[in-house]
């Protein structure tokens, strides 16, 4: 019988055992579309953050009104030591 040195070893062994027993489920077309939109959203968010002189906080894909959009959150530095301003922008994906 195998002995484990710590709880993390037990957890790691359990994760590996679980991963080996779960069957692979092929991605559906809707999953592929979601992943592409997510990758595009990050790039779009980076461009908006650079244009605004801020830092990208979040870029998430969403569906609004039946269209794929990116919800971009940018933190724009404030003046005089104030907290950064949070700007949320919704733009078409792609």
N, CA, C and O of each residue as an XYZ file, in Angstrom:
376
protein
N       0.840     -1.167      0.000
C       0.000      0.000      0.000
C       0.893      1.240      0.000
O       1.923      1.286      0.672
N       0.477      2.229     -0.760
C       1.257      3.443     -0.899
C       0.899      4.430      0.212
O      -0.279      4.630      0.510
N       1.905      5.040      0.819
C       1.649      6.048      1.840
C       1.939      7.416      1.262
O       2.839      7.571      0.438
N       1.184      8.401      1.689
C       1.336      9.765      1.203
C       1.926     10.637      2.290
O       1.638     10.453      3.473
N       2.751     11.581      1.888
C       3.423     12.438      2.857
C       2.562     13.598      3.345
O       2.721     14.068      4.471
N       1.659     14.051      2.496
C       0.837     15.190      2.909
C      -0.527     15.116      2.247
O      -0.770     14.283      1.374
N      -1.401     15.992      2.672
C      -2.741     16.064      2.106
C      -2.685     16.446      0.635
O      -3.510     15.984     -0.153
N      -1.728     17.279      0.255
C      -1.631     17.682     -1.147
C      -1.295     16.492     -2.035
O      -1.744     16.438     -3.179
N      -0.516     15.537     -1.534
C      -0.223     14.334     -2.307
C      -1.480     13.491     -2.489
O      -1.692     12.909     -3.552
N      -2.305     13.428     -1.461
C      -3.549     12.670     -1.548
C      -4.477     13.315     -2.561
O      -5.083     12.622     -3.378
N      -4.592     14.637     -2.513
C      -5.460     15.356     -3.446
C      -4.951     15.189     -4.873
O      -5.739     14.933     -5.784
N      -3.655     15.330     -5.075
C      -3.078     15.190     -6.414
C      -3.332     13.789     -6.960
O      -3.669     13.636     -8.134
N      -3.177     12.779     -6.133
C      -3.418     11.407     -6.579
C      -4.885     11.225     -6.949
O      -5.195     10.546     -7.928
N      -5.784     11.817     -6.184
C      -7.215     11.727     -6.489
C      -7.566     12.423     -7.788
O      -8.384     11.920     -8.558
N      -6.959     13.571     -8.042
C      -7.218     14.310     -9.283
C      -6.741     13.505    -10.481
O      -7.446     13.411    -11.486
N      -5.561     12.927    -10.386
C      -5.027     12.115    -11.478
C      -5.928     10.914    -11.726
O      -6.243     10.606    -12.876
N      -6.344     10.237    -10.670
C      -7.214      9.072    -10.821
C      -8.535      9.464    -11.463
O      -9.047      8.733    -12.311
N      -9.096     10.602    -11.076
C     -10.355     11.075    -11.647
C     -10.171     11.418    -13.118
O     -11.011     11.059    -13.943
N      -9.087     12.106    -13.460
C      -8.835     12.504    -14.840
C      -8.681     11.291    -15.744
O      -9.074     11.330    -16.910
N      -8.119     10.227    -15.221
C      -7.929      9.030    -16.027
C      -9.217      8.258    -16.250
O      -9.307      7.468    -17.189
N     -10.227      8.477    -15.390
C     -11.479      7.727    -15.519
C     -12.569      8.495    -16.253
O     -13.573      7.897    -16.639
N     -12.409      9.792    -16.458
C     -13.435     10.593    -17.131
C     -13.265     10.446    -18.640
O     -12.175     10.690    -19.158
N     -14.320     10.050    -19.360
C     -14.201      9.909    -20.812
C     -14.090     11.281    -21.474
O     -14.613     12.274    -20.970
N     -13.404     11.316    -22.605
C     -13.262     12.554    -23.362
C     -14.559     12.826    -24.111
O     -15.066     11.958    -24.821
N     -15.087     14.017    -23.953
C     -16.297     14.423    -24.666
C     -15.878     15.425    -25.730
O     -15.322     16.470    -25.392
N     -16.127     15.140    -27.010
C     -15.714     16.075    -28.052
C     -16.462     17.392    -27.946
O     -17.622     17.429    -27.534
N     -15.792     18.469    -28.321
C     -16.402     19.804    -28.260
C     -17.482     19.931    -29.316
O     -17.377     19.378    -30.411
N     -18.511     20.665    -28.969
C     -19.571     20.938    -29.928
C     -19.258     22.243    -30.636
O     -18.370     22.982    -30.209
N     -19.968     22.534    -31.703
C     -19.735     23.754    -32.476
C     -19.928     24.994    -31.613
O     -19.191     25.968    -31.762
N     -20.909     24.973    -30.712
C     -21.151     26.141    -29.872
C     -19.997     26.388    -28.911
O     -19.704     27.539    -28.585
N     -19.323     25.308    -28.443
C     -18.170     25.466    -27.565
C     -17.024     26.150    -28.294
O     -16.373     27.032    -27.735
N     -16.771     25.753    -29.539
C     -15.690     26.336    -30.332
C     -15.945     27.816    -30.570
O     -15.018     28.623    -30.505
N     -17.182     28.175    -30.841
C     -17.525     29.581    -31.053
C     -17.254     30.388    -29.797
O     -16.747     31.506    -29.873
N     -17.586     29.834    -28.651
C     -17.387     30.540    -27.385
C     -15.906     30.781    -27.122
O     -15.525     31.869    -26.690
N     -15.075     29.789    -27.375
C     -13.642     29.920    -27.130
C     -13.041     30.986    -28.037
O     -12.218     31.782    -27.586
N     -13.437     31.016    -29.308
C     -12.925     32.024    -30.250
C     -13.335     33.410    -29.793
O     -12.517     34.330    -29.807
N     -14.589     33.578    -29.386
C     -15.054     34.882    -28.933
C     -14.278     35.331    -27.695
O     -13.964     36.514    -27.560
N     -13.968     34.404    -26.795
C     -13.240     34.753    -25.601
C     -11.841     35.249    -25.950
O     -11.369     36.232    -25.379
N     -11.184     34.578    -26.877
C      -9.847     34.997    -27.292
C      -9.905     36.363    -27.944
O      -9.040     37.201    -27.688
N     -10.909     36.613    -28.787
C     -11.070     37.914    -29.422
C     -11.355     38.991    -28.382
O     -10.844     40.105    -28.495
N     -12.148     38.682    -27.391
C     -12.493     39.671    -26.366
C     -11.253     40.160    -25.629
O     -11.143     41.348    -25.324
N     -10.333     39.272    -25.344
C      -9.130     39.694    -24.640
C      -8.319     40.666    -25.502
O      -7.840     41.686    -25.006
N      -8.168     40.355    -26.774
C      -7.435     41.236    -27.687
C      -8.125     42.579    -27.847
O      -7.477     43.626    -27.848
N      -9.455     42.540    -27.984
C     -10.226     43.784    -28.090
C     -10.064     44.598    -26.814
O      -9.882     45.815    -26.864
N     -10.129     43.922    -25.670
C      -9.976     44.615    -24.386
C      -8.613     45.263    -24.241
O      -8.502     46.374    -23.721
N      -7.568     44.571    -24.700
C      -6.215     45.138    -24.637
C      -6.135     46.422    -25.461
O      -5.538     47.406    -25.025
N      -6.739     46.412    -26.655
C      -6.714     47.606    -27.511
C      -7.457     48.774    -26.858
O      -6.965     49.902    -26.861
N      -8.647     48.501    -26.297
C      -9.405     49.567    -25.642
C      -8.653     50.120    -24.436
O      -8.634     51.332    -24.219
N      -8.043     49.252    -23.659
C      -7.291     49.698    -22.480
C      -6.135     50.594    -22.904
O      -5.882     51.620    -22.272
N      -5.435     50.218    -23.962
C      -4.315     51.038    -24.441
C      -4.809     52.394    -24.937
O      -4.175     53.415    -24.669
N      -5.928     52.419    -25.655
C      -6.489     53.678    -26.159
C      -6.910     54.594    -25.022
O      -6.780     55.814    -25.121
N      -7.415     54.008    -23.943
C      -7.897     54.799    -22.810
C      -6.793     55.130    -21.816
O      -7.009     55.899    -20.880
N      -5.614     54.554    -22.013
C      -4.519     54.784    -21.080
C      -4.726     54.079    -19.757
O      -4.229     54.527    -18.724
N      -5.459     52.977    -19.784
C      -5.757     52.242    -18.557
C      -5.244     50.825    -18.601
O      -4.430     50.466    -19.452
N      -5.734     50.019    -17.670
C      -5.324     48.623    -17.536
C      -6.557     47.740    -17.694
O      -7.598     48.000    -17.091
N      -6.432     46.699    -18.505
C      -7.538     45.774    -18.709
C      -7.783     44.987    -17.425
O      -6.878     44.326    -16.915
N      -9.003     45.057    -16.908
C      -9.353     44.317    -15.694
C     -10.076     43.022    -16.039
O      -9.874     41.997    -15.389
N     -10.929     43.077    -17.079
C     -11.695     41.887    -17.445
C     -12.191     42.031    -18.873
O     -12.523     43.129    -19.317
N     -12.238     40.926    -19.581
C     -12.801     40.873    -20.926
C     -13.550     39.563    -21.053
O     -12.931     38.503    -21.144
N     -14.881     39.619    -21.059
C     -15.669     38.394    -21.094
C     -16.650     38.410    -22.257
O     -17.240     39.446    -22.563
N     -16.826     37.258    -22.906
C     -17.821     37.166    -23.979
C     -19.221     37.050    -23.374
O     -19.395     36.539    -22.268
N     -20.198     37.529    -24.113
C     -21.578     37.460    -23.669
C     -22.462     37.488    -24.904
O     -22.005     37.828    -25.995
N     -23.720     37.131    -24.732
C     -24.699     37.234    -25.812
C     -25.761     38.211    -25.340
O     -26.411     37.998    -24.316
N     -25.927     39.286    -26.100
C     -26.939     40.297    -25.763
C     -27.721     40.620    -27.021
O     -27.149     40.969    -28.054
N     -29.021     40.502    -26.923
C     -29.865     40.762    -28.081
C     -29.610     39.775    -29.208
O     -29.816     40.104    -30.376
N     -29.164     38.570    -28.874
C     -28.893     37.552    -29.871
C     -27.563     37.712    -30.579
O     -27.272     36.952    -31.502
N     -26.740     38.682    -30.176
C     -25.443     38.903    -30.804
C     -24.317     38.645    -29.815
O     -24.448     38.908    -28.619
N     -23.199     38.122    -30.338
C     -22.004     37.927    -29.523
C     -21.371     39.289    -29.255
O     -21.111     40.046    -30.190
N     -21.125     39.603    -28.001
C     -20.470     40.855    -27.616
C     -19.359     40.558    -26.623
O     -19.287     39.469    -26.052
N     -18.506     41.536    -26.432
C     -17.466     41.462    -25.411
C     -17.761     42.528    -24.373
O     -17.998     43.687    -24.714
N     -17.747     42.138    -23.113
C     -17.897     43.088    -22.022
C     -16.486     43.359    -21.504
O     -15.839     42.482    -20.930
N     -16.026     44.584    -21.717
C     -14.664     44.980    -21.393
C     -14.699     45.897    -20.166
O     -15.470     46.855    -20.123
N     -13.866     45.600    -19.183
C     -13.738     46.454    -18.001
C     -12.298     46.961    -17.953
O     -11.347     46.181    -17.912
N     -12.164     48.289    -17.958
C     -10.853     48.935    -17.956
C     -10.738     49.802    -16.711
O     -11.671     50.527    -16.366
N      -9.598     49.728    -16.041
C      -9.315     50.606    -14.902
C      -8.458     51.756    -15.419
O      -7.323     51.561    -15.855
N      -9.028     52.963    -15.360
C      -8.346     54.156    -15.856
C      -7.785     54.917    -14.659
O      -8.525     55.224    -13.725
N      -6.481     55.226    -14.672
C      -5.888     55.932    -13.539
C      -6.566     57.294    -13.312
O      -6.886     58.017    -14.255
N      -6.768     57.609    -12.042
C      -7.353     58.903    -11.674
C      -6.233     59.875    -11.334
O      -5.075     59.481    -11.191
N      -6.586     61.133    -11.208
C      -5.593     62.156    -10.878
C      -5.568     62.400     -9.371
O      -6.519     62.067     -8.663
N      -4.499     62.970     -8.902
C      -4.345     63.377     -7.494
C      -4.444     62.209     -6.516
O      -4.963     62.378     -5.413
N      -3.961     61.037     -6.894
C      -3.913     59.914     -5.977
C      -5.252     59.262     -5.676
O      -5.354     58.465     -4.743
N      -6.268     59.583     -6.439
C      -7.584     58.978     -6.238
C      -7.591     57.551     -6.773
O      -6.675     57.138     -7.483
N      -8.632     56.808     -6.425
C      -8.784     55.434     -6.925
C      -9.004     55.459     -8.431
O      -9.564     56.418     -8.962
N      -8.563     54.404     -9.125
C      -8.802     54.338    -10.572
C     -10.302     54.311    -10.879
O     -11.110     53.814    -10.094
N     -10.638     54.849    -12.024
C     -12.022     54.867    -12.480
C     -12.285     53.570    -13.231
O     -11.453     53.140    -14.031
N     -13.424     52.944    -12.986
C     -13.792     51.685    -13.641
C     -14.714     52.002    -14.815
O     -15.796     52.558    -14.629
N     -14.280     51.646    -16.020
C     -15.073     51.868    -17.222
C     -15.485     50.519    -17.793
O     -14.639     49.651    -18.009
N     -16.784     50.337    -18.039
C     -17.274     49.108    -18.656
C     -17.789     49.435    -20.041
O     -18.613     50.332    -20.217
N     -17.291     48.694    -21.030
C     -17.628     48.937    -22.419
C     -18.174     47.635    -23.002
O     -17.610     46.568    -22.763
N     -19.261     47.712    -23.759
C     -19.816     46.534    -24.440
C     -19.632     46.767    -25.937
O     -20.162     47.729    -26.493
N     -18.869     45.869    -26.590
C     -18.585     46.005    -28.012
C     -18.892     44.689    -28.728
O     -18.848     43.624    -28.112
N     -19.204     44.758    -30.029
C     -19.438     43.523    -30.778
C     -18.179     42.652    -30.799
O     -17.073     43.174    -30.936
N     -18.333     41.351    -30.669
C     -17.196     40.432    -30.701
C     -16.726     40.251    -32.134
O     -17.527     40.200    -33.068
N     -15.423     40.157    -32.286
C     -14.866     39.843    -33.606
C     -14.639     41.028    -34.370
O     -14.172     40.950    -35.506
